[in-house]
Amino acid sequence: MPASQKKLGLWTSTSLVVGNMIGAGVFLMPAALASYGSISLLGWIFSAIGAFLLAKVFANLSKLLPNATGGPYAYTHHSLGNFAGFLVAWGYYIAVSCSNASIAIAFVSALSTFFPILATSSVAAVATALSTIWLLAWINTFVITTSGKVQLITTILKILPLVAVSIGGLFFIRMENFHPFNNSGTSDFSALTASASFTFFAFIGIECATIPAGSVSNPAKTIPRATMLGLLIATIVYLLGTISVMGIIPMKQLQTSLTPFADAAVIIYGANARYWVSAGVAIAAFGALNGWTLIRGQVPYAIANDKLFPAIFAKKNKAGIPYVGILFSSVMISVFIGMNYTSGLVQQFKFLLTLALLSVLVPYLFSTAAYIITRIEKVSLKAGGWIGAIVLFVLAFGYSLWAIAGTGQQAVYLGFLLLMAGIPFYALIIYRNKKG
């Protein structure tokens, strides 16, 4: 098979972006946002603007460094050096592993609609979650296009119920359901800031097309197009979905709903709609897990190639897949899943998940700095477009900093400790490199 046929194309790359952003969590988002009121619709708009700024940064970086495998890590390492690159990779890898555990749990929860035993038996739930993690680990050790095809199919299937509710719900909207405008008990600015920071987490994954750059066909063109197209699709689905659900279900009822999209679907299409929406949640979680499994192999592979991670992570199997990172993170995720289903350790799991959410934002901050440095390096100062580049850097950097601040003081404090915990590991690797 020609090399070009073994690489990811535009639609599989786009599905990687869309699939990793639209996880199971979006199905619960309208209920979570109801506590802020309809002002949260403006929060979606602000977070979408921030996401588009960052997507533009990643798209531009992929043009400047088209063969840089590793996404935020590769860009940061190229522009800011070993230590900054290591911190980004360290936080990103742990964050992805922690969040994958929560996605697996959401997948099992969705399946409980069809298999009630999963809601009552911890053993059955854990077994199902672990089986899913290791099945996808196995799938992702084949030729990368196999994972890409799975991602494309699951992305299409998960979007269908969201689109059905988002568009169908527009005909069932009642304007009184959008009141109160601000339901948070705080000022409009505070509510807007909080809802924008909260909704921004739904855009995590915008960088995913950049990470397997070495496995993408014509990366200089494919990655920027996939990044912007994927973000556009996700934004439309998010905004229309929230408008429809909020317009159909009264705010007080929505705040307590565990299945807002399913509840809205029942009103639009009838009682059986609950089942296909639950199937959509399951597919969304499965698709997100598949996409992130691919990423879990590519990031440590890129770091190991730069001798900032143990050399074993750079090994590839016969299909050319860096499998060690996938296997190692699958073990970590299995441990996290076990923790979640052990009643005495639930709080520890939530603690890890909180750190994971913040740790994903830090690479975005570093990547914006890497962008302006790389542009200075690659593009002559006499060339045009510098005003736009500087404005993009200032806005994207400022938004990333604001989003980090919006996670709260405790999350920032604990996230800083998590990043600093990697320093001894980094020091050991550098020592071994010098000694070797």
C-alpha positions as CSV (number, residue, x, y, z in Angstrom):
1,M,0.0,0.0,0.0
2,P,1.4,3.4,-1.0
3,A,2.5,5.6,2.0
4,S,0.0,8.2,1.2
5,Q,-2.8,5.7,1.6
6,K,-1.7,4.9,5.1
7,K,-2.1,8.5,6.3
8,L,-5.0,10.5,7.6
9,G,-6.8,12.6,5.1
10,L,-9.0,15.7,5.6
11,W,-12.2,14.0,6.8
12,T,-10.5,11.6,9.2
13,S,-8.4,14.5,10.6
14,T,-11.5,16.6,10.9
15,S,-13.3,13.7,12.7
16,L,-10.4,13.5,15.1
17,V,-10.9,17.1,16.1
18,V,-14.7,16.9,16.2
19,G,-14.7,13.5,17.8
20,N,-12.3,14.5,20.6
21,M,-14.1,17.7,21.3
22,I,-17.7,16.3,21.3
23,G,-17.5,13.8,24.0
24,A,-20.3,12.5,26.3
25,G,-20.1,15.6,28.5
26,V,-21.8,17.8,25.9
27,F,-25.0,15.9,26.4
28,L,-25.1,17.1,30.0
29,M,-23.9,20.7,29.3
30,P,-27.4,22.4,29.0
31,A,-28.3,21.1,32.5
32,A,-25.0,22.4,34.0
33,L,-25.4,25.8,32.3
34,A,-29.0,26.2,33.6
35,S,-27.6,27.3,36.9
36,Y,-26.2,30.4,35.1
37,G,-29.4,31.1,33.1
38,S,-29.7,32.0,29.5
39,I,-26.7,34.3,29.8
40,S,-24.7,31.1,29.3
41,L,-25.6,31.3,25.6
42,L,-23.3,34.3,25.5
43,G,-20.8,32.3,27.4
44,W,-20.8,29.8,24.5
45,I,-20.2,32.6,22.1
46,F,-17.2,34.0,24.1
47,S,-15.7,30.6,24.6
48,A,-16.1,29.9,20.8
49,I,-14.3,33.1,20.0
50,G,-11.4,32.0,22.3
51,A,-11.4,28.6,20.7
52,F,-11.3,30.1,17.2
53,L,-8.3,32.2,18.2
54,L,-6.5,29.2,19.5
55,A,-7.5,27.1,16.5
56,K,-6.0,29.8,14.3
57,V,-2.8,29.6,16.3
58,F,-2.6,25.9,15.8
59,A,-3.5,26.1,12.1
60,N,-0.7,28.7,11.6
61,L,1.8,26.6,13.6
62,S,0.9,23.6,11.5
63,K,1.9,25.6,8.4
64,L,5.1,26.8,9.9
65,L,6.1,23.4,11.2
66,P,4.1,20.9,9.1
67,N,6.0,17.8,10.1
68,A,6.1,18.5,13.9
69,T,4.5,15.5,15.5
70,G,3.3,16.0,19.0
71,G,1.1,19.1,18.7
72,P,1.4,21.6,21.6
73,Y,4.5,19.8,22.9
74,A,6.3,19.8,19.5
75,Y,5.6,23.5,19.0
76,T,6.6,24.5,22.5
77,H,9.8,22.3,22.4
78,H,10.8,23.8,19.1
79,S,10.4,27.4,20.2
80,L,10.9,27.4,24.0
81,G,13.3,24.5,24.6
82,N,13.5,21.2,26.4
83,F,12.2,22.2,29.8
84,A,9.1,24.1,28.6
85,G,8.4,21.3,26.1
86,F,8.7,18.7,28.9
87,L,6.3,20.6,31.2
88,V,3.7,20.8,28.4
89,A,4.0,17.2,27.5
90,W,4.0,16.1,31.2
91,G,0.8,17.9,32.0
92,Y,-0.9,17.0,28.7
93,Y,-0.2,13.3,28.9
94,I,-1.4,13.0,32.5
95,A,-4.5,15.2,31.8
96,V,-5.5,13.0,28.8
97,S,-5.1,9.8,30.8
98,C,-7.2,11.2,33.7
99,S,-10.0,12.6,31.5
100,N,-10.1,9.3,29.5
101,A,-11.2,7.5,32.7
102,S,-14.1,9.9,33.1
103,I,-15.1,9.3,29.5
104,A,-15.1,5.6,29.9
105,I,-17.3,5.9,33.0
106,A,-19.7,8.1,31.0
107,F,-19.8,5.4,28.3
108,V,-20.8,2.8,30.9
109,S,-23.4,5.1,32.3
110,A,-25.0,5.6,28.9
111,L,-25.1,1.9,28.3
112,S,-27.0,1.4,31.5
113,T,-30.1,2.6,29.7
114,F,-30.0,-0.6,27.7
115,F,-28.3,-2.8,30.3
116,P,-29.6,-1.9,33.8
117,I,-27.1,-4.2,35.5
118,L,-24.4,-1.6,34.7
119,A,-26.2,0.8,37.1
120,T,-26.4,-1.6,40.0
121,S,-23.3,-3.8,39.7
122,S,-19.9,-2.2,40.2
123,V,-18.2,-5.4,38.9
124,A,-20.1,-5.3,35.7
125,A,-19.5,-1.6,35.3
126,V,-15.7,-1.8,35.9
127,A,-15.5,-4.8,33.6
128,T,-17.3,-3.0,30.8
129,A,-15.2,0.1,31.2
130,L,-11.9,-1.8,31.2
131,S,-12.9,-3.9,28.3
132,T,-13.6,-0.8,26.3
133,I,-10.3,0.9,27.2
134,W,-8.3,-2.2,26.2
135,L,-10.4,-2.9,23.0
136,L,-9.6,0.6,21.7
137,A,-6.0,0.2,22.8
138,W,-5.9,-2.9,20.6
139,I,-7.6,-1.2,17.6
140,N,-5.1,1.7,17.8
141,T,-2.1,-0.6,17.5
142,F,-3.1,-1.3,13.9
143,V,-2.3,0.9,10.9
144,I,-3.3,4.5,11.8
145,T,-5.9,4.7,9.1
146,T,-7.9,1.9,10.9
147,S,-8.2,4.2,14.0
148,G,-9.1,7.1,11.6
149,K,-11.9,5.1,10.0
150,V,-13.3,4.2,13.4
151,Q,-13.1,7.8,14.4
152,L,-14.9,9.0,11.3
153,I,-17.8,6.5,11.7
154,T,-18.3,7.2,15.4
155,T,-18.2,11.0,14.9
156,I,-20.9,10.8,12.3
157,L,-23.1,8.5,14.5
158,K,-22.7,10.7,17.6
159,I,-23.5,13.9,15.8
160,L,-26.8,12.6,14.4
161,P,-28.8,12.6,17.7
162,L,-27.3,16.0,18.6
163,V,-28.3,17.5,15.3
164,A,-31.8,15.9,15.5
165,V,-32.5,17.5,18.8
166,S,-30.7,20.8,17.9
167,I,-32.7,21.4,14.7
168,G,-35.9,19.6,15.6
169,G,-36.0,21.5,18.9
170,L,-36.1,24.9,17.3
171,F,-39.7,24.3,16.4
172,F,-40.6,23.6,20.1
173,I,-39.0,26.5,21.7
174,R,-40.9,28.6,24.2
175,M,-39.4,32.0,24.8
176,E,-40.4,32.1,28.5
177,N,-38.1,29.2,29.2
178,F,-35.1,31.5,28.6
179,H,-35.9,33.3,31.8
180,P,-34.2,34.3,34.1
181,F,-31.4,35.7,32.0
182,N,-29.0,35.5,34.9
183,N,-29.8,32.7,37.3
184,S,-26.4,32.7,39.1
185,G,-27.1,35.2,41.9
186,T,-23.9,37.1,40.9
187,S,-23.3,40.1,38.5
188,D,-23.8,39.6,34.8
189,F,-20.1,39.9,34.2
190,S,-19.3,37.3,36.8
191,A,-21.9,34.9,35.4
192,L,-20.6,35.5,31.9
193,T,-17.0,34.8,32.9
194,A,-17.9,31.7,34.8
195,S,-20.1,30.3,32.0
196,A,-17.5,31.1,29.3
197,S,-14.8,29.4,31.3
198,F,-17.0,26.4,31.9
199,T,-18.1,26.0,28.3
200,F,-14.5,26.4,27.0
201,F,-13.8,22.9,28.3
202,A,-16.1,21.6,25.6
203,F,-13.5,22.9,23.0
204,I,-10.6,21.0,24.4
205,G,-9.4,18.9,21.5
206,I,-9.0,21.7,18.9
207,E,-5.3,20.8,18.7
208,C,-5.8,17.1,18.0
209,A,-5.2,17.2,14.2
210,T,-1.7,18.7,14.9
211,I,-0.6,15.9,17.2
212,P,-0.2,13.0,14.6
213,A,1.3,15.4,12.0
214,G,3.7,12.8,10.8
215,S,0.8,10.5,9.9
216,V,-1.3,13.1,8.1
217,S,-1.3,13.4,4.3
218,N,-0.1,16.8,3.1
219,P,-0.1,18.2,6.7
220,A,0.6,21.8,5.8
221,K,-2.8,22.0,4.1
222,T,-4.8,19.2,5.7
223,I,-4.2,20.1,9.4
224,P,-5.2,23.8,9.2
225,R,-8.4,23.0,7.2
226,A,-9.3,20.1,9.6
227,T,-8.7,22.2,12.7
228,M,-10.9,25.1,11.5
229,L,-13.6,22.9,9.9
230,G,-13.8,20.7,13.0
231,L,-14.1,23.6,15.3
232,L,-16.9,25.2,13.1
233,I,-18.9,21.9,13.2
234,A,-18.6,21.5,17.0
235,T,-19.5,25.2,17.6
236,I,-22.7,25.0,15.6
237,V,-23.7,21.7,17.3
238,Y,-23.0,23.1,20.8
239,L,-24.8,26.4,20.3
240,L,-27.9,25.1,18.5
241,G,-28.2,22.2,21.0
242,T,-28.1,24.4,24.0
243,I,-30.6,26.9,22.5
244,S,-33.0,24.1,21.7
245,V,-32.8,22.3,25.0
246,M,-33.0,25.5,27.0
247,G,-36.0,26.6,24.9
248,I,-37.9,23.4,25.4
249,I,-37.3,22.6,29.1
250,P,-38.1,25.2,31.8
251,M,-34.9,26.4,33.6
252,K,-35.8,25.0,37.0
253,Q,-36.5,21.6,35.6
254,L,-33.4,21.7,33.4
255,Q,-31.1,22.3,36.4
256,T,-32.1,18.9,37.9
257,S,-32.1,16.9,34.6
258,L,-29.6,14.1,34.4
259,T,-30.3,13.6,30.7
260,P,-31.3,17.0,29.2
261,F,-30.9,16.0,25.5
262,A,-32.9,12.8,26.1
263,D,-35.6,14.7,27.9
264,A,-35.8,17.2,25.0
265,A,-35.9,14.4,22.5
266,V,-38.9,12.8,24.2
267,I,-40.8,16.0,23.9
268,I,-39.9,16.4,20.2
269,Y,-40.0,12.8,19.0
270,G,-41.8,10.7,21.6
271,A,-40.8,8.3,24.4
272,N,-38.6,6.0,22.3
273,A,-36.3,8.9,21.5
274,R,-34.7,8.4,25.0
275,Y,-33.0,5.3,23.7
276,W,-31.4,6.6,20.6
277,V,-30.2,9.7,22.5
278,S,-28.6,7.3,25.1
279,A,-27.1,5.5,22.2
280,G,-25.7,8.8,20.9
281,V,-24.1,9.4,24.3
282,A,-22.5,6.0,24.3
283,I,-21.2,6.5,20.7
284,A,-19.9,10.0,21.6
285,A,-18.0,8.5,24.6
286,F,-16.7,5.6,22.5
287,G,-15.6,7.9,19.7
288,A,-13.9,10.3,22.0
289,L,-12.0,7.4,23.7
290,N,-10.9,6.2,20.3
291,G,-9.6,9.6,19.3
292,W,-7.8,10.2,22.5
293,T,-6.3,6.7,22.4
294,L,-4.5,7.7,19.2
295,I,-3.2,10.9,20.9
296,R,-2.0,8.9,23.9
297,G,0.5,7.1,21.7
298,Q,1.6,10.1,19.6
299,V,2.5,12.5,22.4
300,P,5.0,10.3,24.4
301,Y,6.4,9.1,21.1
302,A,7.3,12.7,20.1
303,I,8.8,13.3,23.5
304,A,10.9,10.1,23.5
305,N,12.3,11.0,20.1
306,D,13.6,14.2,21.6
307,K,15.2,12.2,24.5
308,L,12.9,13.8,27.1
309,F,11.0,10.5,27.8
310,P,12.3,7.0,28.2
311,A,13.4,5.6,24.8
312,I,10.9,2.7,25.0
313,F,8.1,5.1,24.2
314,A,9.6,5.7,20.8
315,K,9.3,2.1,19.8
316,K,6.9,1.2,17.0
317,N,5.2,-2.1,16.1
318,K,5.1,-3.6,12.6
319,A,2.3,-1.3,11.6
320,G,4.4,1.7,12.5
321,I,2.3,2.6,15.6
322,P,4.0,3.9,18.7
323,Y,2.2,1.5,21.0
324,V,4.1,1.8,24.3
325,G,2.4,5.1,25.2
326,I,-1.0,3.6,24.5
327,L,-0.3,0.6,26.7
328,F,1.2,2.6,29.5
329,S,-1.7,5.2,29.6
330,S,-4.2,2.3,29.4
331,V,-2.8,0.9,32.6
332,M,-3.0,4.4,34.2
333,I,-6.7,4.8,33.1
334,S,-7.5,1.3,34.4
335,V,-6.2,2.3,37.8
336,F,-8.3,5.6,37.7
337,I,-11.4,3.7,36.7
338,G,-10.9,1.3,39.6
339,M,-10.5,4.2,42.0
340,N,-13.8,5.7,40.8
341,Y,-15.7,2.6,41.6
342,T,-14.1,2.2,45.0
343,S,-16.3,4.3,47.3
344,G,-13.5,5.4,49.6
345,L,-11.4,6.8,46.7
346,V,-14.1,8.7,44.7
347,Q,-12.8,12.1,46.0
348,Q,-9.2,11.2,44.9
349,F,-10.6,10.5,41.4
350,K,-12.4,13.9,41.3
351,F,-9.2,15.5,42.5
352,L,-7.2,14.0,39.6
353,L,-9.9,15.0,37.1
354,T,-9.8,18.6,38.3
355,L,-6.1,18.7,37.7
356,A,-6.5,17.1,34.3
357,L,-8.9,19.9,33.1
358,L,-6.4,22.7,34.1
359,S,-3.4,20.8,32.7
360,V,-4.9,20.8,29.2
361,L,-5.2,24.6,29.3
362,V,-1.5,25.2,30.1
363,P,-0.3,23.8,26.7
364,Y,-2.5,26.2,25.0
365,L,-0.9,29.1,26.8
366,F,2.6,27.9,25.8
367,S,1.6,27.3,22.2
368,T,0.5,30.9,21.7
369,A,4.0,32.0,22.8
370,A,5.5,29.3,20.5
371,Y,3.5,30.7,17.6
372,I,5.0,34.2,17.7
373,I,8.5,32.9,18.2
374,T,8.2,30.5,15.4
375,R,6.9,33.1,13.1
376,I,9.8,35.4,13.8
377,E,12.1,32.5,13.0
378,K,10.4,31.3,9.8
379,V,9.0,34.5,8.3
380,S,11.0,37.6,7.4
381,L,10.2,40.7,9.3
382,K,9.9,42.5,6.0
383,A,7.1,40.2,5.0
384,G,3.5,41.3,5.5
385,G,0.9,40.1,8.0
386,W,2.9,40.9,11.1
387,I,0.2,43.2,12.6
388,G,-2.4,40.4,12.3
389,A,0.1,37.9,13.8
390,I,0.8,40.1,16.8
391,V,-2.9,40.8,17.4
392,L,-3.6,37.0,17.2
393,F,-0.9,36.3,19.7
394,V,-2.0,38.9,22.2
395,L,-5.7,37.9,22.0
396,A,-5.0,34.1,22.1
397,F,-2.5,34.4,24.9
398,G,-4.8,36.7,26.9
399,Y,-7.8,34.4,26.4
400,S,-5.8,31.3,27.5
401,L,-4.7,33.2,30.6
402,W,-8.2,34.3,31.4
403,A,-9.5,30.7,30.9
404,I,-6.9,29.4,33.3
405,A,-7.9,32.0,35.9
406,G,-11.5,31.1,35.4
407,T,-10.9,27.5,36.6
408,G,-10.5,28.9,40.1
409,Q,-7.7,29.6,42.6
410,Q,-7.6,26.0,44.0
411,A,-7.4,24.4,40.5
412,V,-4.6,26.8,39.5
413,Y,-2.7,26.1,42.7
414,L,-3.1,22.3,42.5
415,G,-2.3,22.3,38.7
416,F,1.0,24.2,39.4
417,L,2.0,21.6,41.9
418,L,1.2,18.8,39.4
419,L,3.4,20.4,36.8
420,M,6.3,21.0,39.3
421,A,6.0,17.3,40.4
422,G,7.5,16.4,37.0
423,I,10.8,18.3,37.6
424,P,12.6,15.4,39.4
425,F,11.6,13.1,36.5
426,Y,12.9,15.7,34.0
427,A,16.2,16.1,36.0
428,L,16.7,12.3,35.9
429,I,16.2,12.1,32.2
430,I,18.6,14.9,31.5
431,Y,21.2,13.3,33.8
432,R,20.9,10.0,32.0
433,N,21.2,11.8,28.6
434,K,24.4,13.5,29.6
435,K,25.8,10.4,31.2
436,G,25.0,8.3,28.0
